[in-house]
Amino acid sequence: MRTRPDIMSLNAMVSTSSIYASRTGVKVLEDGGNIADAAIATSAVLAVTQNNLCGLGGDGFALLRMNGKVISINSSGKSSRNINAEIYSKKGMGSIPYMGPLAAITVPGLVGLWQELEKYSSMEINDLLKYAIKIAREGFPVTHNYARSIEITLRRTRNRHFRETFSNNGLPPLQGDIFFQEDLASTIESLSNDGLDSFYRGNFADKLSKAFKKSEVVIDEIDLSKHRAKIQDPLKSKYDDRVIYELPPNSQGGTVNFNLNSLKFMNDDSLSYEEKIMKSHLVANKFRRTYIGDPDRMPLPSNYLDESFYWKVVESLNDGKSASGKNGDTTYFTIANTDGDAISMIQSNYTGFGSTVVPEGTGFSLQNRGSYFSLDPAHHNYLEPEKRTFHTLCAGMVERNGEFEYSIGTMGGDIQPQVHVNKIHEMIDLGMTPQEAIDLPRINIPANIYEDPDLLIFEQGASFNYNLSKYFKRIKQTSFLDSSHGHCQIIKRGENGVLFGGADPRGDGFALSPLF
């Protein structure tokens, strides 16, 4: 059922959801850059060509494997020291809005991720950002998905600077139009000239904090100056003869480890393996909604992979509302070489263009990731100053016999762990190639941490040999290759060193490799 062949390479591979980003990553590798170099340049281009999904106003996470060691980089921004739940309650709000200044309450973290990658870089930052600057200044042809996203957002937002940045007198660009972003080009050029740290503690930070005040955004220069990416060992678990790496909290990556690990505790022989995976998703949802949050306030239990802990989660009660099926907008990419160096990286605004607050003169929209916070003081994800919210972003990597084998990730908000688990099963247990697994019709449970997973959504063509109604109150079908099932990218390294790259046709994905 492949929509396209796997791309294969004897040297390196780049798989992103934008042809411009994939070509940029390849160009950097061809010019002698390493994985970190290619990642910075690729990420910056995505912040231009897919800033409806990610951007300089959003967050970023990565698993980076260099010289055989895997590290986790968490550059999600904390909430402003100036924000708290009382601000919303005084306005009569029961939840945090998705648009406007009261949605833009967490520090943008993406540039902080670039700062960490720069420590592993072999090239100058101006040589890595020049591609994004050029594309923003000289324009690029608008894709159908990008045009549609701008059109929808323009109907919903009232932000004047957003409308000036992303429309022509209120009219959105159409597919095939050339889209220019001079303010964004100037912003990236400023970072290129003054250094990445200037975003948080320098000339650009001063400009940004002044623009925040004009836009009634509570983030200030002190919030910016305090931002630091969190560097950790990744979470890891065993599956078959593989090691599964995922991002630690506040990423929901641990849900993947818990989910895959729980399969060995299911002793009901009447269930097919696929039905066991479905049940494991439901148990993993309970785990996720209870045990993942700001790691500085609620560390992940050290025994979360033990069988006794699994049964504790199984026996816990559900007490959420019905699932809404709302998805986050994100972009994931991966880069790898035949030596086993790789990056699995994901960046996001959260929903669409995020808050749609464009600080004057910057050309980018601030994320609305803080909208995921709860205003219920009894909930562990309760909004407090300088706190990281539960984060839907996660990125995966797999090793076999100590060697890099897979990197995997997807956009899709709360469904991301399920896509990881299903693709790992399809490739390892069913022997599919990356592109075969990506193209396979999907089944997803779109519940967030405040909801009972009572809704299942499946793509046309999906097959299942068990009764879904005993697990879900509501079942919904979508068309084949529907974006609500995520945009997944995967790279596999075979035992002989050959790289296989797959990219998702549900988005604008392309896997490409250098010629030499």
Protein Blocks (a to p, Z undefined) as FASTA:
>chain_A
ZZbdcdddfkbccddfbfklmmmmmmmmmnopafklmmmmmmmmmmmmmmmmgcjkbccd
ddddeehiacdddfbdcddfkbcfklmmmnopabdcfedjklmmcccfklmmmmmmmmmp
cbdfklmmmmmmmmmmnopaddfklmmmmmmmmmmpmcfklmmmmpgehiacdehiacdd
fklmmmmmmmmmnopklmmncfklmmmmmmmmmnopabdfklmmmpccdddddddddehj
bccdddddfbfklmmmmmmmmmmmpccfkbcfklmmmmmmmmmmmmmmmmgccfklmccd
fklmbmklmmmmmmpccfbdcdehiacdddddddddfkopacdddddehjajlnopaceh
klpacdfklmmpccbfkbmkbccehiacddfbdcddddeehiafbdcddehijmmmmmmm
mmmmmmmmnopafklmmmpccdddfbdfkbccfbccddehiacfbdfklmpfbdcdddeh
iaklopaddddddfkopacddddfklmcdcdddfZZ
